[in-house]
């Protein structure tokens, strides 16, 4: 698979209101690794990521909005935020 300008697309979506216990996070940084290419080609320890879907990736983000007692607005969080 070759990566060129046709590999990427810009999308605009409506963001739904948060439900109880949900958190909205602004992604600040995500980890990008060469093994991600394998994730779209091979079922390994996790199912492969279909083209066009969000890539599994750890990252750091800031809570923009929270309806969870476990997170407050402005807090920094880390986890599988996607790329």
C-alpha positions, 0 to 999 in steps of 0.5 A: 500500500502506497501512501499519497494525497489520496490516502487521507480525507477531511471530514466534518461531523456533528458532535453529539451531546454527552450522555451520563458518564461520558467525557469529551477529550481534545487530543493533544498528541498521539503515538505514531509507530511503524507497526500501525501499518501491520495493524491494517494488514494482519489480525494479530493480538487484536483484530486488524483496523479496517481502512477508514477507521480510527487507528488504535493509538495511545495519546494525551488529551485534555478534558473539554467537557465531562458528565463523569464524576471521575473527570473534570474539565481541563484535566489532562488524561492519557489512554487509547485516544486513537489516531 
